[in-house]
Amino acid sequence: MTQESAPPPPPQSPVPPAPGSPVPPPVDADKDARTMAMLAHLLAIPLGWLGPLIIWLMKKDSSPFVNDQGKEALNFQITVFIAVMAAAMSMFICIGFVLLPAVCIVNLIFCIIGGMKANQGIAYRYPFAIRLIK
C-alpha cells in the first residue's frame, strides 16, 4: 500500500503585511545587519531624521534588511518632523503645549520598539508613517 501525496497548492501572490505587524526576518539578517538596523531606529531619538539617513546611506547597498529598516525609520522621522512642526505652530492657540510632548513621547516609544524588533531580526513597521522613500 503506497501513500500518495497531494499536489502542492498553487502559489499565491504575497500580501503586504499590515502596519505594525511582524514580518519574517530576511535570509541575510546577520548580526551586523541587525545591529545597523537597530541603530537606524535608535539614533533617531537624539538625532531625529539625520540618524536614520546616515545609517541608510551607508548600508543600503550592502544589506536588504538595513535598507528596509533604514527607509522605514527615515520615513517615520520625516512624519515626526512634520508633526513637531505642526505642534510648534499650534502653540499659538495653546494646543501645541499638549501636542508637542505627546509627539516626542510617541517618537521615543516607537523608536525603542523598532530598535528592539530590528535587533531580533524582525522587520518593524511603524503604525503610522508617511512613506515618502520607497
C-alpha positions in Angstrom: 0.0 0.0 0.0 1.6 3.3 -1.1 0.7 6.8 0.2 0.1 9.4 -2.4 0.9 12.9 -1.6 -1.4 15.7 -2.6 -0.1 18.1 -5.2 1.2 21.3 -3.7 -1.2 24.2 -3.7 -0.8 26.9 -6.4 1.4 29.8 -5.5 -0.4 32.8 -4.2 0.7 36.4 -4.6 2.3 37.8 -1.5 0.1 40.0 0.7 1.8 43.0 2.2 1.9 43.0 6.0 -0.3 45.3 7.9 1.4 48.2 9.6 2.9 47.2 13.0 2.7 43.5 12.3 5.9 41.5 12.4 7.4 40.3 9.1 9.6 37.2 9.0 13.3 38.1 9.1 15.1 38.2 5.7 17.6 35.5 4.9 20.7 37.7 5.4 19.7 39.4 8.6 23.1 38.6 10.2 24.4 40.2 13.4 25.9 43.2 11.7 22.7 43.9 9.7 20.5 43.6 12.8 22.8 46.0 14.7 22.8 48.6 12.0 19.1 48.4 11.6 18.7 48.8 15.3 20.9 51.9 15.2 18.8 53.3 12.4 15.8 53.3 14.8 17.6 54.3 18.0 19.8 57.1 16.5 16.6 58.8 15.6 16.0 59.6 19.3 18.9 62.0 19.7 19.4 63.0 16.0 16.0 63.0 14.5 15.9 62.2 10.8 19.6 62.6 10.4 20.5 59.3 12.3 18.4 57.0 10.1 19.5 58.9 7.0 23.2 58.3 7.8 22.8 54.6 8.5 20.6 54.1 5.4 23.0 55.9 3.1 26.0 53.9 4.5 24.4 50.5 4.4 21.6 50.5 1.9 23.6 48.7 -0.8 25.2 46.1 1.5 22.1 44.7 3.3 18.5 44.5 2.2 17.4 44.3 5.8 19.2 47.6 6.7 17.9 49.1 3.5 14.3 48.3 4.5 14.7 49.3 8.1 16.6 52.5 7.4 13.9 53.6 5.0 11.2 52.8 7.5 13.0 54.7 10.3 13.7 57.7 8.0 10.1 57.8 6.8 8.8 57.8 10.4 11.2 60.5 11.4 10.0 62.7 8.5 6.5 62.1 9.7 7.5 63.0 13.3 9.3 66.2 12.0 6.1 67.2 10.2 4.1 66.5 13.4 6.6 68.5 15.5 6.3 71.5 13.1 2.5 71.3 13.2 2.6 71.2 17.1 5.0 74.1 17.3 2.8 76.2 15.0 -0.2 75.3 17.1 1.4 76.6 20.3 -0.1 80.0 19.3 -3.5 78.6 20.1 -2.3 76.7 23.2 -2.9 73.2 21.7 0.8 72.7 20.9 1.7 72.7 24.5 -0.1 69.3 24.7 0.7 68.0 21.2 4.5 68.6 21.3 5.2 66.5 24.4 2.8 63.8 23.1 4.6 63.6 19.7 8.0 63.4 21.5 6.9 60.6 23.8 5.3 58.6 20.9 8.5 59.0 18.9 10.6 57.7 21.8 8.4 54.7 22.4 8.1 53.7 18.7 11.9 54.2 18.2 12.7 51.9 21.1 10.2 49.2 19.9 11.6 49.5 16.3 15.1 49.1 17.6 14.3 46.1 19.7 12.4 44.4 16.8 15.2 45.1 14.3 17.8 43.7 16.8 15.7 40.5 16.8 15.8 40.4 13.0 12.1 41.3 12.6 11.3 44.0 10.0 9.4 46.6 12.0 6.6 48.7 10.5 5.6 51.9 12.3 1.8 52.1 12.9 1.7 55.4 11.1 4.3 56.9 8.8 4.2 58.8 5.5 6.2 56.6 3.2 7.9 59.1 1.1 11.0 57.0 0.5 10.1 53.7 -1.1 
